[in-house]
Amino acid sequence: MSDMMASAGPGGSARRQRLDHELDVEIGRRLRARRRARRLTLQQLADISGLTVQQIQRSESGAARVTVVVLLRLAEALQTPPLALLPVIAPEKAPEAETDDQQRATAHDLALGLAQYLWKQGSTRDGSR
């Protein structure tokens, strides 16, 4: 194992960890902007979403990873599509041995697809969106 991988810990390379943190911060920035645009306090958003103020604060600051479930609850409470809270990420160039289909099936694409599916399922169930 290389020194870089050993020092990066179980999460992977230091570069990957930095990119993950930047993504967490950007999602948090988008959450905060949507909350403020709706003129909601942290407490009001917590009451609507069923999350705690601390969870929302940590998500907005990028200190906590936003799970799909939390993302969907916040999006619903903010009356915004979940995809509006996610930045567009350009996939890294995949090794040439991979097919075009494998290159398109990035973790980001899968997460977006799941979020869209769950959002649509909620829309068809209650007819509110």
OpenMM code with the backbone's topology and positions (N, CA, C; nanometers):
from openmm import Vec3, app, unit

residues = "MET SER ASP MET MET ALA SER ALA GLY PRO GLY GLY SER ALA ARG ARG GLN ARG LEU ASP HIS GLU LEU ASP VAL GLU ILE GLY ARG ARG LEU ARG ALA ARG ARG ARG ALA ARG ARG LEU THR LEU GLN GLN LEU ALA ASP ILE SER GLY LEU THR VAL GLN GLN ILE GLN ARG SER GLU SER GLY ALA ALA ARG VAL THR VAL VAL VAL LEU LEU ARG LEU ALA GLU ALA LEU GLN THR PRO PRO LEU ALA LEU LEU PRO VAL ILE ALA PRO GLU LYS ALA PRO GLU ALA GLU THR ASP ASP GLN GLN ARG ALA THR ALA HIS ASP LEU ALA LEU GLY LEU ALA GLN TYR LEU TRP LYS GLN GLY SER THR ARG ASP GLY SER ARG".split()
positions = [
    Vec3(0.0851, -0.1174, 0.0000),
    Vec3(0.0000, 0.0000, 0.0000),
    Vec3(0.0898, 0.1239, 0.0000),
    Vec3(0.0535, 0.2249, -0.0754),
    Vec3(0.1355, 0.3456, -0.0815),
    Vec3(0.1203, 0.4271, 0.0460),
    Vec3(0.2177, 0.5150, 0.0694),
    Vec3(0.2110, 0.6007, 0.1872),
    Vec3(0.0885, 0.6904, 0.1836),
    Vec3(0.0532, 0.7375, 0.0628),
    Vec3(-0.0615, 0.8262, 0.0505),
    Vec3(-0.1897, 0.7546, 0.0916),
    Vec3(-0.2065, 0.6319, 0.0462),
    Vec3(-0.3253, 0.5564, 0.0820),
    Vec3(-0.3263, 0.5248, 0.2312),
    Vec3(-0.2135, 0.4918, 0.2866),
    Vec3(-0.2061, 0.4592, 0.4287),
    Vec3(-0.2403, 0.5809, 0.5130),
    Vec3(-0.1942, 0.6986, 0.4727),
    Vec3(-0.2198, 0.8180, 0.5519),
    Vec3(-0.3605, 0.8716, 0.5308),
    Vec3(-0.4254, 0.8298, 0.4235),
    Vec3(-0.5585, 0.8815, 0.3949),
    Vec3(-0.6655, 0.8130, 0.4778),
    Vec3(-0.6363, 0.6967, 0.5334),
    Vec3(-0.7336, 0.6276, 0.6161),
    Vec3(-0.8286, 0.5443, 0.5329),
    Vec3(-0.9341, 0.4962, 0.5976),
    Vec3(-1.0240, 0.4030, 0.5320),
    Vec3(-1.1075, 0.4655, 0.4206),
    Vec3(-1.1168, 0.5984, 0.4147),
    Vec3(-1.2007, 0.6639, 0.3146),
    Vec3(-1.1395, 0.6738, 0.1775),
    Vec3(-1.0142, 0.6318, 0.1599),
    Vec3(-0.9510, 0.6399, 0.0292),
    Vec3(-0.8421, 0.7438, 0.0283),
    Vec3(-0.8101, 0.7898, -0.0905),
    Vec3(-0.6997, 0.8840, -0.1061),
    Vec3(-0.7323, 1.0196, -0.0448),
    Vec3(-0.6282, 1.0929, -0.0153),
    Vec3(-0.6462, 1.2278, 0.0399),
    Vec3(-0.7207, 1.3152, -0.0605),
    Vec3(-0.6933, 1.2979, -0.1889),
    Vec3(-0.7614, 1.3755, -0.2934),
    Vec3(-0.9104, 1.3443, -0.2928),
    Vec3(-0.9450, 1.2164, -0.2836),
    Vec3(-1.0860, 1.1764, -0.2822),
    Vec3(-1.1563, 1.2327, -0.1597),
    Vec3(-1.0890, 1.2282, -0.0448),
    Vec3(-1.1481, 1.2830, 0.0775),
    Vec3(-1.1708, 1.4330, 0.0641),
    Vec3(-1.0762, 1.5028, 0.0029),
    Vec3(-1.0913, 1.6472, -0.0179),
    Vec3(-1.2092, 1.6762, -0.1098),
    Vec3(-1.2214, 1.5998, -0.2175),
    Vec3(-1.3327, 1.6191, -0.3102),
    Vec3(-1.4664, 1.5883, -0.2432),
    Vec3(-1.4695, 1.4836, -0.1615),
    Vec3(-1.5913, 1.4504, -0.0879),
    Vec3(-1.6304, 1.5641, 0.0059),
    Vec3(-1.5314, 1.6199, 0.0756),
    Vec3(-1.5594, 1.7311, 0.1668),
    Vec3(-1.6114, 1.8529, 0.0892),
    Vec3(-1.5505, 1.8812, -0.0259),
    Vec3(-1.5976, 1.9933, -0.1079),
    Vec3(-1.7420, 1.9718, -0.1516),
    Vec3(-1.7768, 1.8488, -0.1829),
    Vec3(-1.9140, 1.8166, -0.2206),
    Vec3(-2.0076, 1.8370, -0.1015),
    Vec3(-1.9682, 1.7900, 0.0163),
    Vec3(-2.0491, 1.8110, 0.1373),
    Vec3(-2.0730, 1.9595, 0.1621),
    Vec3(-1.9691, 2.0400, 0.1467),
    Vec3(-1.9796, 2.1844, 0.1688),
    Vec3(-2.0725, 2.2484, 0.0658),
    Vec3(-2.0628, 2.2074, -0.0596),
    Vec3(-2.1479, 2.2646, -0.1644),
    Vec3(-2.2941, 2.2275, -0.1438),
    Vec3(-2.3217, 2.1046, -0.1062),
    Vec3(-2.4598, 2.0651, -0.0771),
    Vec3(-2.5123, 2.1475, 0.0407),
    Vec3(-2.4298, 2.1651, 0.1425),
    Vec3(-2.4688, 2.2462, 0.2572),
    Vec3(-2.4971, 2.3907, 0.2197),
    Vec3(-2.4139, 2.4453, 0.1317),
    Vec3(-2.4352, 2.5828, 0.0843),
    Vec3(-2.5704, 2.5943, 0.0134),
    Vec3(-2.6020, 2.4965, -0.0682),
    Vec3(-2.7293, 2.4970, -0.1408),
    Vec3(-2.8480, 2.4816, -0.0451),
    Vec3(-2.8327, 2.3960, 0.0551),
    Vec3(-2.9383, 2.3809, 0.1557),
    Vec3(-2.9655, 2.5127, 0.2272),
    Vec3(-2.8578, 2.5761, 0.2736),
    Vec3(-2.8715, 2.7028, 0.3466),
    Vec3(-2.9371, 2.8093, 0.2582),
    Vec3(-2.8937, 2.8182, 0.1323),
    Vec3(-2.9491, 2.9181, 0.0401),
    Vec3(-3.0994, 2.8952, 0.0193),
    Vec3(-3.1399, 2.7697, 0.0029),
    Vec3(-3.2829, 2.7392, -0.0158),
    Vec3(-3.3616, 2.7707, 0.1103),
    Vec3(-3.3059, 2.7373, 0.2241),
    Vec3(-3.3751, 2.7657, 0.3515),
    Vec3(-3.3944, 2.9155, 0.3686),
    Vec3(-3.2889, 2.9909, 0.3422),
    Vec3(-3.2980, 3.1370, 0.3566),
    Vec3(-3.3916, 3.1981, 0.2534),
    Vec3(-3.3904, 3.1443, 0.1317),
    Vec3(-3.4807, 3.1947, 0.0273),
    Vec3(-3.6270, 3.1724, 0.0673),
    Vec3(-3.6527, 3.0653, 0.1415),
    Vec3(-3.7888, 3.0366, 0.1889),
    Vec3(-3.8176, 3.1081, 0.3208),
    Vec3(-3.7167, 3.1827, 0.3703),
    Vec3(-3.7282, 3.2604, 0.4942),
    Vec3(-3.7667, 3.1737, 0.6137),
    Vec3(-3.6965, 3.0588, 0.6213),
    Vec3(-3.7182, 2.9674, 0.7331),
    Vec3(-3.5995, 2.9725, 0.8283),
    Vec3(-3.6281, 2.9671, 0.9559),
    Vec3(-3.5217, 2.9529, 1.0544),
    Vec3(-3.4819, 2.8057, 1.0599),
    Vec3(-3.3696, 2.7789, 1.1239),
    Vec3(-3.3288, 2.6399, 1.1434),
    Vec3(-3.4363, 2.5630, 1.2203),
    Vec3(-3.4932, 2.6261, 1.3219),
    Vec3(-3.5964, 2.5599, 1.4020),
    Vec3(-3.7203, 2.5300, 1.3180),
    Vec3(-3.7615, 2.6240, 1.2346),
    Vec3(-3.8784, 2.6004, 1.1503),
    Vec3(-3.8544, 2.4851, 1.0533),
    Vec3(-3.7356, 2.4814, 0.9924),
    Vec3(-3.7040, 2.3729, 0.9003),
    Vec3(-3.6968, 2.2399, 0.9744),
    Vec3(-3.6445, 2.2422, 1.0951),
    Vec3(-3.6396, 2.1206, 1.1766),
    Vec3(-3.7809, 2.0711, 1.2066),
    Vec3(-3.8694, 2.1618, 1.2429),
    Vec3(-4.0079, 2.1240, 1.2734),
    Vec3(-4.0773, 2.0649, 1.1505),
    Vec3(-4.0553, 2.1233, 1.0348),
    Vec3(-4.1206, 2.0773, 0.9122),
    Vec3(-4.0630, 1.9434, 0.8662),
    Vec3(-3.9309, 1.9307, 0.8743),
    Vec3(-3.8638, 1.8125, 0.8186),
    Vec3(-3.8585, 1.6936, 0.9148),
    Vec3(-3.8744, 1.7199, 1.0435),
    Vec3(-3.8612, 1.6130, 1.1414),
    Vec3(-3.7165, 1.5846, 1.1792),
    Vec3(-3.6254, 1.6667, 1.1318),
    Vec3(-3.4843, 1.6548, 1.1680),
    Vec3(-3.4561, 1.7471, 1.2855),
    Vec3(-3.3394, 1.7327, 1.3460),
    Vec3(-3.3029, 1.8225, 1.4554),
    Vec3(-3.2314, 1.9448, 1.3990),
    Vec3(-3.2325, 2.0512, 1.4762),
    Vec3(-3.1599, 2.1723, 1.4377),
    Vec3(-3.0122, 2.1391, 1.4192),
    Vec3(-2.9587, 2.0563, 1.5065),
    Vec3(-2.8172, 2.0195, 1.4981),
    Vec3(-2.7867, 1.9450, 1.3683),
    Vec3(-2.8753, 1.8525, 1.3273),
    Vec3(-2.8545, 1.7810, 1.2006),
    Vec3(-2.8507, 1.8783, 1.0838),
    Vec3(-2.9419, 1.9725, 1.0840),
    Vec3(-2.9491, 2.0693, 0.9741),
    Vec3(-2.8271, 2.1599, 0.9758),
    Vec3(-2.7871, 2.2069, 1.0941),
    Vec3(-2.6677, 2.2915, 1.1049),
    Vec3(-2.5448, 2.2186, 1.0516),
    Vec3(-2.5268, 2.0928, 1.0914),
    Vec3(-2.4105, 2.0154, 1.0471),
    Vec3(-2.4164, 1.9893, 0.8962),
    Vec3(-2.5353, 1.9684, 0.8437),
    Vec3(-2.5501, 1.9483, 0.6994),
    Vec3(-2.5186, 2.0767, 0.6235),
    Vec3(-2.5700, 2.1887, 0.6721),
    Vec3(-2.5455, 2.3169, 0.6051),
    Vec3(-2.3994, 2.3587, 0.6102),
    Vec3(-2.3301, 2.3220, 0.7151),
    Vec3(-2.1894, 2.3618, 0.7284),
    Vec3(-2.0956, 2.2676, 0.6543),
    Vec3(-2.1479, 2.1536, 0.6074),
    Vec3(-2.0631, 2.0550, 0.5417),
    Vec3(-1.9912, 1.9651, 0.6398),
    Vec3(-2.0249, 1.9776, 0.7685),
    Vec3(-1.9599, 1.8963, 0.8715),
    Vec3(-2.0158, 1.7542, 0.8743),
    Vec3(-2.1349, 1.7359, 0.8183),
    Vec3(-2.1968, 1.6028, 0.8157),
    Vec3(-2.2336, 1.5682, 0.6728),
    Vec3(-2.2159, 1.4445, 0.6381),
    Vec3(-2.2560, 1.3952, 0.5059),
    Vec3(-2.4084, 1.3888, 0.5017),
    Vec3(-2.4676, 1.4414, 0.3955),
    Vec3(-2.6120, 1.4397, 0.3789),
    Vec3(-2.6502, 1.3090, 0.3101),
    Vec3(-2.7238, 1.2249, 0.3811),
    Vec3(-2.7675, 1.0985, 0.3234),
    Vec3(-2.8839, 1.1241, 0.2283),
    Vec3(-2.9170, 1.0261, 0.1484),
    Vec3(-3.0286, 1.0397, 0.0549),
    Vec3(-3.1578, 1.0655, 0.1320),
    Vec3(-3.1771, 0.9964, 0.2422),
    Vec3(-3.2991, 1.0140, 0.3215),
    Vec3(-3.3084, 1.1574, 0.3741),
    Vec3(-3.2001, 1.2083, 0.4294),
    Vec3(-3.1990, 1.3454, 0.4818),
    Vec3(-3.2198, 1.4444, 0.3673),
    Vec3(-3.1541, 1.4218, 0.2544),
    Vec3(-3.1704, 1.5089, 0.1379),
    Vec3(-3.3167, 1.5146, 0.0950),
    Vec3(-3.3814, 1.4005, 0.0884),
    Vec3(-3.5216, 1.3967, 0.0465),
    Vec3(-3.6130, 1.4655, 0.1473),
    Vec3(-3.5864, 1.4465, 0.2769),
    Vec3(-3.6689, 1.5124, 0.3793),
    Vec3(-3.6533, 1.6638, 0.3724),
    Vec3(-3.5296, 1.7102, 0.3557),
    Vec3(-3.5068, 1.8544, 0.3470),
    Vec3(-3.5653, 1.9121, 0.2188),
    Vec3(-3.5488, 1.8423, 0.1088),
    Vec3(-3.6044, 1.8903, -0.0183),
    Vec3(-3.7562, 1.9039, -0.0088),
    Vec3(-3.8192, 1.8040, 0.0504),
    Vec3(-3.9646, 1.8102, 0.0667),
    Vec3(-4.0042, 1.9274, 0.1567),
    Vec3(-3.9345, 1.9434, 0.2675),
    Vec3(-3.9652, 2.0525, 0.3602),
    Vec3(-3.9421, 2.1895, 0.2948),
    Vec3(-3.8429, 2.1972, 0.2081),
    Vec3(-3.8114, 2.3228, 0.1388),
    Vec3(-3.8926, 2.3402, 0.0109),
    Vec3(-3.9749, 2.2418, -0.0200),
    Vec3(-4.0577, 2.2424, -0.1403),
    Vec3(-3.9736, 2.2662, -0.2653),
    Vec3(-3.8678, 2.1873, -0.2762),
    Vec3(-3.7772, 2.1977, -0.3894),
    Vec3(-3.7386, 2.0569, -0.4351),
    Vec3(-3.7127, 2.0376, -0.5631),
    Vec3(-3.6682, 1.9055, -0.6077),
    Vec3(-3.5322, 1.8716, -0.5469),
    Vec3(-3.5101, 1.7485, -0.5080),
    Vec3(-3.3815, 1.7099, -0.4491),
    Vec3(-3.2627, 1.7424, -0.5392),
    Vec3(-3.2812, 1.7314, -0.6695),
    Vec3(-3.1704, 1.7580, -0.7612),
    Vec3(-3.1235, 1.9030, -0.7552),
    Vec3(-3.2112, 1.9936, -0.7133),
    Vec3(-3.1716, 2.1339, -0.7010),
    Vec3(-3.0693, 2.1537, -0.5894),
    Vec3(-3.0617, 2.0578, -0.4987),
    Vec3(-2.9684, 2.0674, -0.3870),
    Vec3(-2.8339, 2.0018, -0.4171),
    Vec3(-2.8257, 1.9317, -0.5301),
    Vec3(-2.7030, 1.8604, -0.5667),
    Vec3(-2.6300, 1.9330, -0.6783),
    Vec3(-2.5007, 1.9550, -0.6606),
    Vec3(-2.4230, 2.0167, -0.7691),
    Vec3(-2.3971, 1.9145, -0.8797),
    Vec3(-2.3713, 1.9651, -0.9981),
    Vec3(-2.3345, 1.8789, -1.1093),
    Vec3(-2.1861, 1.8477, -1.0959),
    Vec3(-2.1541, 1.7205, -1.1036),
    Vec3(-2.0155, 1.6775, -1.0897),
    Vec3(-1.9706, 1.6163, -1.2210),
    Vec3(-1.8597, 1.6641, -1.2731),
    Vec3(-1.8027, 1.6037, -1.3931),
    Vec3(-1.7311, 1.4768, -1.3509),
    Vec3(-1.7705, 1.3631, -1.4095),
    Vec3(-1.7027, 1.2388, -1.3706),
    Vec3(-1.5566, 1.2413, -1.4109),
    Vec3(-1.4756, 1.1777, -1.3258),
    Vec3(-1.3343, 1.1672, -1.3582),
    Vec3(-1.3180, 1.0739, -1.4769),
    Vec3(-1.2130, 1.0934, -1.5535),
    Vec3(-1.1891, 1.0064, -1.6677),
    Vec3(-1.1622, 0.8647, -1.6178),
    Vec3(-1.2397, 0.7724, -1.6708),
    Vec3(-1.2257, 0.6321, -1.6317),
    Vec3(-1.1137, 0.5680, -1.7125),
    Vec3(-1.0568, 0.4610, -1.6604),
    Vec3(-0.9535, 0.3907, -1.7368),
    Vec3(-1.0083, 0.3456, -1.8720),
    Vec3(-0.9210, 0.3404, -1.9721),
    Vec3(-0.9643, 0.3067, -2.1070),
    Vec3(-1.0243, 0.1681, -2.1168),
    Vec3(-0.9925, 0.0786, -2.0245),
    Vec3(-1.0433, -0.0572, -2.0291),
    Vec3(-1.1943, -0.0616, -2.0023),
    Vec3(-1.2500, 0.0416, -1.9421),
    Vec3(-1.3923, 0.0422, -1.9121),
    Vec3(-1.4725, 0.0819, -2.0351),
    Vec3(-1.5935, 0.0313, -2.0449),
    Vec3(-1.6805, 0.0644, -2.1568),
    Vec3(-1.7461, 0.1991, -2.1311),
    Vec3(-1.8105, 0.2526, -2.2349),
    Vec3(-1.8816, 0.3791, -2.2195),
    Vec3(-1.9910, 0.3682, -2.1142),
    Vec3(-2.0612, 0.2538, -2.1115),
    Vec3(-2.1670, 0.2342, -2.0121),
    Vec3(-2.1115, 0.2394, -1.8711),
    Vec3(-1.9970, 0.1797, -1.8476),
    Vec3(-1.9371, 0.1803, -1.7142),
    Vec3(-1.8938, 0.3212, -1.6757),
    Vec3(-1.8463, 0.3978, -1.7722),
    Vec3(-1.8045, 0.5345, -1.7424),
    Vec3(-1.9233, 0.6201, -1.7015),
    Vec3(-2.0386, 0.5959, -1.7629),
    Vec3(-2.1574, 0.6753, -1.7309),
    Vec3(-2.2179, 0.6371, -1.5963),
    Vec3(-2.1936, 0.5181, -1.5513),
    Vec3(-2.2535, 0.4699, -1.4268),
    Vec3(-2.1688, 0.5098, -1.3068),
    Vec3(-2.1474, 0.6382, -1.2913),
    Vec3(-2.0710, 0.6868, -1.1769),
    Vec3(-2.1595, 0.6856, -1.0528),
    Vec3(-2.0973, 0.6956, -0.9388),
    Vec3(-2.1728, 0.7003, -0.8133),
    Vec3(-2.2680, 0.8188, -0.8129),
    Vec3(-2.2253, 0.9294, -0.8706),
    Vec3(-2.3099, 1.0488, -0.8758),
    Vec3(-2.4352, 1.0225, -0.9583),
    Vec3(-2.4181, 0.9604, -1.0740),
    Vec3(-2.5322, 0.9279, -1.1592),
    Vec3(-2.6300, 0.8369, -1.0856),
    Vec3(-2.5769, 0.7392, -1.0166),
    Vec3(-2.6624, 0.6469, -0.9429),
    Vec3(-2.7382, 0.7185, -0.8318),
    Vec3(-2.6696, 0.8077, -0.7602),
    Vec3(-2.7351, 0.8823, -0.6526),
    Vec3(-2.8444, 0.9730, -0.7084),
    Vec3(-2.8166, 1.0382, -0.8209),
    Vec3(-2.9177, 1.1243, -0.8825),
    Vec3(-3.0378, 1.0426, -0.9281),
    Vec3(-3.0111, 0.9281, -0.9881),
    Vec3(-3.1205, 0.8424, -1.0322),
    Vec3(-3.2065, 0.7969, -0.9159),
    Vec3(-3.1440, 0.7596, -0.8066),
    Vec3(-3.2181, 0.7177, -0.6879),
    Vec3(-3.3008, 0.8330, -0.6330),
    Vec3(-3.2410, 0.9503, -0.6238),
    Vec3(-3.3134, 1.0669, -0.5721),
    Vec3(-3.4338, 1.0991, -0.6606),
    Vec3(-3.4157, 1.0947, -0.7924),
    Vec3(-3.5267, 1.1215, -0.8843),
    Vec3(-3.6369, 1.0175, -0.8675),
    Vec3(-3.5992, 0.8929, -0.8584),
    Vec3(-3.6964, 0.7847, -0.8424),
    Vec3(-3.7772, 0.8041, -0.7138),
    Vec3(-3.7084, 0.8280, -0.6035),
    Vec3(-3.7773, 0.8441, -0.4756),
    Vec3(-3.8669, 0.9669, -0.4757),
    Vec3(-3.8206, 1.0749, -0.5381),
    Vec3(-3.9007, 1.1976, -0.5459),
    Vec3(-4.0282, 1.1703, -0.6255),
    Vec3(-4.0154, 1.1009, -0.7377),
    Vec3(-4.1332, 1.0697, -0.8195),
    Vec3(-4.2282, 0.9762, -0.7462),
    Vec3(-4.1749, 0.8794, -0.6713),
    Vec3(-4.2599, 0.7877, -0.5960),
    Vec3(-4.3421, 0.8644, -0.4937),
    Vec3(-4.2801, 0.9587, -0.4252),
    Vec3(-4.3523, 1.0405, -0.3282),
    Vec3(-4.4570, 1.1265, -0.3956),
    Vec3(-4.4264, 1.1760, -0.5154),
    Vec3(-4.5199, 1.2604, -0.5890),
    Vec3(-4.6430, 1.1821, -0.6327),
    Vec3(-4.6239, 1.0609, -0.6762),
    Vec3(-4.7375, 0.9816, -0.7231),
    Vec3(-4.8212, 0.9292, -0.6072),
    Vec3(-4.7574, 0.9090, -0.4915),
    Vec3(-4.8301, 0.8580, -0.3756),
    Vec3(-4.9259, 0.9618, -0.3189),
    Vec3(-4.8754, 1.0845, -0.2988),
    Vec3(-4.9604, 1.1828, -0.2323),
    Vec3(-5.0149, 1.2889, -0.3265),
    Vec3(-4.9670, 1.2911, -0.4502),
    Vec3(-5.0165, 1.3844, -0.5505),
    Vec3(-4.9887, 1.5288, -0.5206),
    Vec3(-4.8998, 1.5574, -0.4260),
    Vec3(-4.8757, 1.6955, -0.3844),
    Vec3(-4.7728, 1.7675, -0.4677),
    Vec3(-4.6938, 1.6963, -0.5479),
    Vec3(-4.5892, 1.7635, -0.6247),
    Vec3(-4.6184, 1.7576, -0.7710),
] * unit.nanometer
topology = app.Topology()
chain = topology.addChain("A")
for resn in residues:
    res = topology.addResidue(resn, chain)
    for name in ("N", "CA", "C"):
        topology.addAtom(name, app.Element.getBySymbol(name[0]), res)
